[in-house]
C-alpha cells in the first residue's frame, strides 16, 4: 500500500512538472511585469522574423531584460498573430534576439530566444 502511494505521488509530481513547462513565464521590472508566451507563439515569432527578413538593430550597449531602451531606438508593433497577450508590447530585434518592450516605460520585459 505504501509503495502504491509513493508511486502515485511520484507520477503526480512528474505530471505537474511537464505541465509547468508548456508555458514560459518571466517576471521582470520594478512593477513585476509577467509575460506568458506559449511555445507555439514562440515558433510563430521566430518564423515571422525569418520570413520578413527583419533587420537587427545595432546598439552601443547590450539590450537586456529589465533594461530601458534609449529613445533613439525605434520600437516595432507586435503582430497580432504573435498572441493576444503580446499586442500591448512593442519589440526590437537585436543580435538574433527578439526583445519585448513595454512601450510606456521602454523597459525590456522579455527576451524571446
N, C-alpha and C positions, 0 to 999 in steps of 0.2 A: 504494500500500500504506500509506504513512504517513498519507494523508488518511483512509483507512478506519479506521485505528487511532485517530486523533484523534476521528473522528466517533463511533466506538464508545464511547470514553471519555466524551465529552460526553453521550451518551444515558444511559450508566450513572450519571453524576452527577445528571442531571435526574431519573431514576427514583428514585434513593435519596433525593433531596430531597422528592419527592412522598410517599414512604412515611413519611418522618420527620414530616410534617405531619399524619398521621392520628391521632396520639395526642399529647395535651398533657401534658408532664411539668413539674412545678415542684419545685424543691429549695429548701427554706427551713428556718429554725430552726437552733438550735445543734447539734442532733443530725443535721441534714441530712435531714429527712423528705422523702421523694419521694412525690408523688401523681400518678397517671396517670388521666386521665379521657378516655374515648373520646368522640368527637363525638356519637354517638347518646345517650350518657348526659347530656351537657351539655344536649341538647334536652329530654330527659325531666325534668331538674331544673327548667329554665325553665318547662316546661309545668305541672309539679307546683305551683310557686309561684303561677302564674297561676290554675290551676283551683281550688286550695284557698284562694285569697284570703288567703295568709299575710300577717299584719300585720308591717310592718317594725319593728325595734327602734330606738329613738332613744337615742343616747348623747351624752355631753358631748364626747368625743373621737372622732376618726375611727378606724374599725376598719381596720387594715392587716395585710397578710400579714407574719408574723413577730412581731406584737404579741401581748400577753397580754390576755385579756378579764377585766374585773373580775368578782368573784364574784356581783354582783347581776344580771348578765345571764344570763337563762335559755337554756340550750342545748337545742336540739331534736334528737330522734333522727333519723338519716338513714334514710329509707325504703329497703327492700331493692331496690326497682326502680331506684334510682339507680346500682346497680352493686355487685357483691360486694366490691370493694376499698375501698369508701367506708363500709361499715356500721360500721366501727370508730370512725368520726368522729361528731361532732355538728355541727349547723350553726346559724348565725344569719343572719337576713335583715335587712339594714340598708341603707338608701339605694339600693334597687334592685339590691343585690348580695347574692349568697349566699356566705357565708364558711364554709369547712370548718374545724372546730376540733378539735384533739386534746383529748379530754375530761380526760385525766390532768393535762396541763400548762396547759390552756386557751389554748394558743398557736394562732393562726390560721395554718393551713398552706396554704390555697388560696383564691383568690377565683375564683368562677365567674361570668363575665360573659356 
